[in-house]
Amino acid sequence: MAWGLTLFSLPWWALAVILIVLAVVVIKFVKKIFVNTGLGLVALLVINFFGSPYGIKIPINLVTVVVSALLGLAGVGALIILTLLGIRV
């Protein structure tokens, strides 16, 4: 007789604990993505507003918005570096 432990042989409270832990992990991950996206888009707007006198003007188009949304502050930093190097996005 095998005494192996399977998912369906766990008691109901163990399954509940596993589902709660999984839900918390997923919510933290999704929250981190939304915060990163929000910060990237806000940073893109702030850089355009305050960077104009210094010659930093990042055009707001589909590519820059997607880069800012997906990569967050790192994406905005990359767009600033590309702008300073004279590469148009």
Secondary structure, DSSP 8 states (H G I E B T S, - for coil): ------GGGS-HHHHHHHHHHHHHHHHHHHHHHHHHHHHHHHHHHHHHHHHGGGT-----SHHHHHHHHHHTHHHHHHHHHHHHTT---
